[in-house]
Amino acid sequence: MKEKKVSVIMGIYNCASTLDESIGSILNQSYSNWELIMCDDGSMDDTYQKALFYKKKYGDRIILLRNEHNMGLNYTLNKCLEVATGDYVARMDGDDISLPTRFEKEVRYLEEHSEMAIVSTPMIFFDENGDWGYSTQIENPQKKDFIHHSPVHCHAPCMIRRDAYRSVGGYTVDKKMLRFEDVNLWYKLYAKGYRGHNLEEPLYKMRDDKNAYKRRSLKSRMNGVYVTYKGFQLFGYPWYMYSYVILDFIKHLIKGIIPEKVYMYIHKRNQNTY
């Protein structure tokens, strides 16, 4: 039986210094039937030129798109989805690393569990000093888990059936959802009856420096509250459940104003730091 095809979608933006390692981790996958679709989102460094080098080297196996201006990840990933031909769609970021058996194990799970539309894995966090933490997710999330355990799947290492992606229209293009487009996607998929699974084994390394909190503005955090509100609407939750949206607002507000050392302590505890 022919291997199912995997379309890897990657929005790339100002990641010239890490793109070689990221693409290299795809080239080194034990699973061989894949296509890589990259879309440069208006980079101001040599990201596009570096991606073009791989496009020329590997031909049709790599598709390279380009936005004239920075449009945001949701728009950029939708552009990749439009040309994807795989049975499954895998996410990847231009500064991260997929471990060699990631595609093989994710495809195997989806092949063996036709009732599941999504599979993801925990992520190992690393910076220039090496690995420093990892994420944990519920094995088989349910709608109720969105209240206290959102996001229910790690976005970057996920693999999703292409038909499921397209049935919900891909990512919602809304500036108020930037940085939380993945959470909105999970709400849309689960609202339509799709389900997912998180493998126990970490198969993805996310480059996440310990000062990343500085890039998360209060406006960005409020996007998270907006996505939660819209998600509760999709799930048809009764009015009293919206108290959790208020709590989410307070949580994001506190994260935006607490001192660096306190934030890092909480972040480490939440991510089960080594």
ABEGO torsion letter per residue (X at the ends): XBBBBBBBBBBBBGAAAAAAAAAAAAAABABABBBBBBBBBGBABAAAAAAAAAAAAAEAABBBBBBABBAEAAAAAAAAAAABABABBBBBBAABBBBAAAAAAAAAAAAABAABABBBBBBBBBBAAEBABBBBBBABBBAAAAAAAOBABBAAABBBBAAAAAAAGEBBBBAAABGAAAAAAAAAAAAAGBBBBBBABBABBBBBBAAAAAABBAAAAAAAAAAAAAAAAAAGBBAAAAAAAAAAAAAAAAAAABBAAAAAAAAAAAAGBX
